[in-house]
């Protein structure tokens, strides 16, 4: 994983609690002007000085850690302004703005553990945070600061050769959970650890999607798509895409229509995928596709408090994914 995410930030607090080390969860709840992080960004600080997460490029993190330790020492949470309008005149944000941080001391580790278990099971969760604690929010819009948590981006990649392996390697390095499939006779892709062999065009793998999963097809022998594409399009996901020229994609869509697939499902399939047009090498193609996946995931699923719908069929709406007490 390149940087801390929700799981590692909350996980540090749980790890500390298990070792008898108190901690503070800090949440960005207000912005004036510019900010390098968005509303809902978080940090965790333990009493022994360890921390995870950040709110800037290193400008205020030491001050946040010191504030968190003072919160623990005094036993009360607080909300603190940094930057413009802050009582700390010697701490400035390079963007010239101001941010408000909510310090929540000693969040209940059982609550955090349950939330982490939900994310691991690919279910969303919502916490209501204040200066005295963190509790489940079963009623969206209830009093207090609410922070929505979505499961991490997951990638299901199917394809050939170096285009597939490059995307798999880059996604894993980014910290994405990847399931990859390639024809059994593709020696290059089959040699990549974790790639599952496709024995025949009609022996379909067990694909399971959810609102935070992306399906990407990287076949150059498009005969492999005939059965696999409808199979993948039947799964929930925020992204379904396939490489190929505009002509290839038109033929692909025509084949899906001829197979009797509903237009609503066909309409979610993207062609010409990636942020960089007309890429010509596997590494750049992988970067182009991964950039688009992350961009769309953040827009439809991964940003704190997001409440819209995904570009495809499904998206993250905190009101429809509120945890229950079962």
KADA-V266443 format. One record per residue. NEAR is the number of other C-alpha atoms within 10 Angstrom. D_FIRST is the distance of its C-alpha to the first C-alpha in Angstrom with 2 decimals. Layout:
near & d_first
NEAR & D_FIRST
NEAR & D_FIRST
This chain:
near & d_first
11 & 0.00
8 & 3.80
10 & 5.70
15 & 7.33
17 & 8.67
20 & 11.96
17 & 11.12
18 & 9.76
20 & 12.64
23 & 15.21
18 & 14.11
20 & 14.91
29 & 18.32
23 & 18.98
17 & 18.15
18 & 20.50
18 & 23.16
11 & 23.22
9 & 23.94
10 & 26.51
14 & 24.66
21 & 25.19
30 & 22.75
26 & 22.81
28 & 20.88
29 & 21.33
23 & 21.42
21 & 22.33
18 & 25.53
15 & 27.52
19 & 27.40
14 & 30.39
11 & 30.14
14 & 26.84
19 & 23.41
13 & 19.97
15 & 18.57
16 & 20.14
18 & 22.14
20 & 20.18
20 & 17.35
25 & 16.92
28 & 16.49
28 & 17.19
28 & 19.45
24 & 21.00
19 & 24.51
11 & 23.49
13 & 21.72
13 & 18.07
21 & 16.10
21 & 12.88
19 & 12.72
22 & 15.16
22 & 18.15
14 & 18.82
11 & 17.96
10 & 19.09
14 & 22.64
17 & 23.02
17 & 20.24
13 & 22.65
14 & 25.35
22 & 23.30
21 & 22.59
14 & 26.32
17 & 27.35
26 & 25.34
21 & 27.01
14 & 30.33
20 & 29.74
20 & 29.28
11 & 32.35
9 & 34.51
11 & 33.30
14 & 33.14
22 & 30.52
16 & 31.06
15 & 30.08
16 & 29.81
18 & 30.11
22 & 28.48
24 & 29.73
18 & 32.84
13 & 35.14
15 & 33.44
11 & 35.67
13 & 33.43
10 & 35.12
8 & 33.19
14 & 29.76
17 & 29.31
20 & 26.60
14 & 26.65
12 & 26.88
12 & 30.09
17 & 29.24
21 & 29.03
24 & 26.64
18 & 27.56
25 & 25.30
22 & 26.18
30 & 25.82
25 & 25.94
28 & 26.66
23 & 26.27
23 & 24.78
15 & 25.89
20 & 23.31
12 & 24.96
15 & 24.29
20 & 20.59
16 & 20.38
13 & 22.21
22 & 19.99
23 & 16.83
14 & 18.97
17 & 19.90
18 & 16.42
13 & 15.75
10 & 19.11
18 & 18.11
20 & 20.65
24 & 20.60
24 & 21.86
25 & 23.57
23 & 24.22
20 & 27.19
23 & 26.58
21 & 29.30
20 & 30.28
15 & 31.27
17 & 28.55
24 & 26.19
17 & 27.80
19 & 27.47
22 & 28.85
17 & 30.92
13 & 32.79
16 & 30.97
11 & 32.70
10 & 33.77
11 & 34.34
13 & 31.45
17 & 28.08
23 & 26.17
22 & 22.42
24 & 21.29
28 & 18.04
25 & 17.10
23 & 15.12
22 & 11.85
22 & 12.54
23 & 13.55
25 & 14.93
21 & 18.11
24 & 19.06
27 & 22.55
26 & 24.19
23 & 25.38
20 & 24.53
17 & 22.28
20 & 21.64
27 & 19.98
27 & 18.10
19 & 16.82
26 & 15.43
28 & 13.93
17 & 12.20
15 & 10.94
24 & 9.79
14 & 7.91
12 & 6.26
13 & 5.53
17 & 4.21
18 & 8.01
15 & 10.42
19 & 12.99
16 & 16.65
23 & 18.56
20 & 22.32
26 & 24.66
21 & 28.40
15 & 29.29
13 & 31.25
14 & 28.35
12 & 27.81
14 & 24.98
26 & 22.77
21 & 23.97
12 & 22.85
18 & 19.16
11 & 17.68
13 & 17.58
21 & 19.77
18 & 22.70
16 & 26.15
20 & 28.38
13 & 31.87
11 & 33.95
13 & 33.96
11 & 35.42
10 & 33.40
13 & 30.75
14 & 27.43
7 & 26.69
13 & 24.51
13 & 23.54
18 & 22.32
16 & 21.82
27 & 21.63
27 & 17.85
26 & 17.91
24 & 18.46
26 & 20.82
26 & 21.07
25 & 23.99
22 & 24.10
21 & 27.49
14 & 30.15
9 & 32.61
14 & 32.88
11 & 35.10
20 & 32.00
22 & 31.34
15 & 34.71
15 & 33.75
18 & 29.97
21 & 29.86
17 & 32.13
15 & 30.22
25 & 26.91
20 & 28.74
14 & 30.14
18 & 26.74
20 & 25.32
25 & 22.55
27 & 21.86
26 & 21.85
27 & 24.00
22 & 24.41
24 & 25.92
22 & 26.37
19 & 29.93
13 & 32.74
11 & 34.62
9 & 37.37
15 & 35.07
17 & 33.65
13 & 37.18
12 & 38.19
22 & 35.18
18 & 36.12
12 & 39.75
14 & 38.94
20 & 37.07
13 & 40.06
9 & 42.45
12 & 40.63
9 & 41.40
15 & 37.90
11 & 38.24
11 & 37.80
10 & 35.51
16 & 32.95
19 & 33.66
13 & 33.12
17 & 29.43
21 & 28.78
17 & 27.71
20 & 28.77
17 & 28.00
23 & 24.36
22 & 21.93
16 & 22.24
14 & 23.79
10 & 27.23
14 & 28.75
14 & 25.92
8 & 27.30
11 & 24.59
16 & 21.70
17 & 18.95
17 & 20.27
23 & 20.80
22 & 17.22
19 & 16.14
19 & 19.04
21 & 18.28
22 & 14.59
16 & 15.78
16 & 18.45
27 & 16.42
17 & 14.12
14 & 17.37
18 & 19.26
25 & 16.80
16 & 16.80
18 & 20.55
23 & 21.37
31 & 18.96
21 & 16.06
18 & 17.87
19 & 19.37
18 & 23.00
19 & 23.20
17 & 26.36
14 & 27.17
16 & 26.97
21 & 24.76
14 & 26.16
20 & 26.73
17 & 28.34
18 & 26.10
24 & 24.08
27 & 22.92
20 & 25.95
22 & 25.54
14 & 29.27
10 & 29.01
17 & 26.02
20 & 27.21
19 & 26.65
9 & 29.85
6 & 31.15
3 & 31.71
